[in-house]
Amino acid sequence: MLAMSSKRITVITAGLSQPSSTRLLADRLAEATTRSLASLGEGVEVEIVELRDLAHEITDNLLTGFPAPALASAIESVTKADGVIAVTPVFTSSYSGLFKSFFDVIDNTALEGTPVLIAATAGTPRHSLVLDYALRPMFAYLRAVVVPLGVFAASEDWGSGDETTTTLPDRVSRAADQLAALVAGHTTSRVDEFDDVVPFEEQLRRLSQD
């Protein structure tokens, strides 16, 4: 029996409270993506990054340009992932400042080609367009491959425990399937533009032989 390959999924959640609906949505998306990848024959390693725990380090990095060890570890987890799930609460009709600040400290080419599933939570469905006018453009700027279906969850989407009254589980499942399909074909290897550079000593040796 062939061993399954293993894909790395990093989940970014910017909820400020504990527990939070943002973390709950992030967990559901991670679970659905894991199931979908398993159905494709892929093993999965999932890492959760809680931005509330890194708030001070993110601010310090913005001021100094240097990440503390915990933040550096989170950045590495994101930039080396085969897929990213990014979930933010909606503040003032957009992503949270903490969420934006985290991605501000990441090099703007580090997510190039990385599949990203975007999601957001809010108290009212009036903010559902935040996925398209705020999150999608930001990740497009970062050169990520954004999953076509984003997931927005308002308070009413969680229902009273009866999931037959809401379309949220269906949206989570469909978005997870889309992410899994992209992740299954993704590789984190990147071509180093300096791989073919001839060392200076070798150039001198070749010149001396001419």
C-alpha positions in Angstrom: 0.0 0.0 0.0 1.4 3.4 -1.0 1.9 6.0 1.7 0.0 9.2 1.3 1.9 12.3 0.6 1.6 15.1 3.2 0.4 18.6 2.5 0.8 21.5 4.9 -2.2 23.7 5.6 -1.7 26.9 7.7 -4.8 28.5 9.2 -4.7 32.2 10.1 -7.4 33.3 12.4 -7.7 36.9 13.6 -10.5 36.6 16.2 -9.9 38.6 19.3 -12.2 36.9 21.8 -12.0 33.4 23.2 -14.0 31.5 22.0 -14.7 33.4 18.8 -16.9 32.7 15.8 -13.8 33.5 13.6 -11.9 30.6 15.2 -14.9 28.3 14.9 -15.2 29.0 11.2 -11.5 28.5 10.8 -11.7 25.1 12.5 -14.6 24.0 10.3 -12.8 25.0 7.2 -9.6 23.2 8.3 -11.6 20.0 9.1 -13.4 20.1 5.8 -10.2 20.7 3.9 -8.5 17.8 5.7 -11.4 15.5 4.7 -11.3 16.6 1.1 -7.6 16.2 0.8 -7.9 12.7 2.4 -10.4 11.8 -0.3 -7.8 12.8 -2.8 -5.2 10.5 -1.2 -3.3 13.3 0.5 -2.1 13.4 4.1 -2.4 16.7 5.9 -0.5 18.7 8.5 -2.5 21.6 9.9 -1.1 24.5 11.9 -3.3 27.1 13.5 -1.9 30.6 13.9 -3.9 32.8 16.4 -3.0 36.4 15.6 -4.3 37.6 19.0 -1.3 35.8 20.6 1.1 37.7 18.2 -0.4 41.2 18.4 2.5 42.7 20.3 5.1 41.0 18.1 3.4 42.2 14.9 3.4 45.8 16.2 7.0 45.5 17.2 7.9 44.1 13.7 6.1 47.0 12.0 8.2 49.5 14.1 11.6 47.7 14.0 11.4 45.6 10.8 12.5 42.5 12.8 10.2 39.6 13.8 10.4 38.1 17.3 10.8 34.3 17.3 7.1 33.4 17.7 6.2 35.8 14.8 9.0 34.5 12.6 7.8 30.9 13.2 4.2 32.0 12.2 5.5 33.7 9.0 7.5 30.6 8.1 4.5 28.5 8.6 2.5 30.6 6.2 5.1 31.1 3.5 6.0 27.4 3.4 2.5 26.1 3.4 0.9 24.2 0.5 -2.3 26.1 1.3 -3.6 28.8 3.6 -6.9 29.4 5.2 -7.3 33.0 6.2 -10.2 34.1 8.4 -10.9 37.6 9.8 -13.7 39.3 11.7 -15.1 42.3 10.0 -14.3 45.6 11.6 -15.6 48.9 10.1 -16.7 47.1 6.9 -13.3 45.5 6.3 -10.7 43.0 7.6 -9.4 43.7 11.1 -6.3 45.8 11.6 -4.5 42.9 13.2 -5.2 40.7 10.2 -3.9 43.3 7.7 -0.9 44.1 9.9 0.2 40.4 9.9 0.2 40.2 6.1 2.0 43.6 6.0 5.0 42.1 7.7 5.2 39.2 5.1 7.2 39.8 2.0 4.8 40.6 -0.9 6.2 37.8 -3.0 6.3 35.1 -0.4 2.8 33.8 -1.1 3.2 33.8 -4.9 1.3 30.8 -6.3 0.0 29.7 -2.9 -3.6 28.6 -2.8 -5.6 30.7 -0.2 -9.1 30.2 1.0 -10.5 33.5 2.3 -13.2 33.7 5.0 -14.8 36.3 7.3 -17.3 36.6 10.1 -19.6 39.4 11.2 -22.8 40.1 13.1 -24.8 40.9 10.0 -24.9 39.6 6.4 -24.6 43.2 5.1 -20.8 42.8 5.4 -20.6 39.7 3.1 -19.1 41.7 0.2 -16.0 42.2 2.3 -14.6 39.0 0.7 -14.6 40.5 -2.7 -13.8 44.2 -2.1 -11.2 43.8 0.6 -9.7 40.3 1.1 -9.6 39.1 -2.5 -7.7 42.2 -3.8 -5.2 42.0 -0.9 -4.3 38.4 -1.7 -4.2 39.1 -5.4 -1.6 41.8 -4.6 0.3 39.2 -2.7 0.2 37.0 -5.8 -1.6 34.2 -4.1 -4.1 32.0 -5.9 -7.4 32.8 -4.2 -10.0 30.0 -4.1 -13.0 31.1 -6.2 -15.5 30.5 -3.3 -14.9 32.5 -0.2 -16.9 31.8 3.0 -18.7 34.5 5.0 -20.6 33.7 8.2 -23.0 36.1 9.9 -24.3 35.4 13.4 -27.6 34.0 11.9 -25.6 31.5 9.8 -24.7 29.5 12.9 -28.4 28.9 13.7 -29.5 27.3 16.9 -27.5 24.1 16.4 -29.7 22.7 13.6 -27.4 23.0 10.6 -30.3 22.1 8.2 -31.5 25.7 8.6 -28.3 27.3 7.2 -26.3 27.0 4.0 -23.0 27.6 5.9 -22.0 23.9 6.1 -22.5 23.6 2.3 -20.4 26.7 1.6 -17.7 25.4 3.9 -17.6 22.0 2.2 -17.6 23.5 -1.3 -14.8 26.0 -0.5 -12.8 23.3 1.2 -13.1 21.1 -1.9 -11.8 23.9 -4.1 -8.9 24.6 -1.8 -8.0 20.9 -1.6 -8.0 20.5 -5.4 -5.5 23.4 -5.7 -3.4 22.2 -2.8 -3.2 18.7 -4.2 -1.4 20.0 -7.2 0.7 22.6 -5.4 4.4 22.5 -4.7 6.2 24.8 -2.3 9.5 24.5 -4.3 10.4 27.8 -5.8 13.1 28.4 -8.4 16.1 30.4 -7.0 17.0 33.0 -9.6 20.7 32.7 -8.4 20.9 28.9 -8.9 22.6 29.2 -12.2 25.0 31.9 -11.3 28.6 30.9 -11.9 30.9 31.7 -8.8 33.4 34.4 -9.4 36.4 32.1 -8.8 35.1 29.7 -11.6 34.7 32.7 -14.0 38.3 33.6 -13.4 39.4 30.0 -13.9 37.6 29.8 -17.2 39.1 33.1 -18.4 42.6 32.0 -17.5 42.1 28.9 -19.8 41.0 31.0 -22.8 
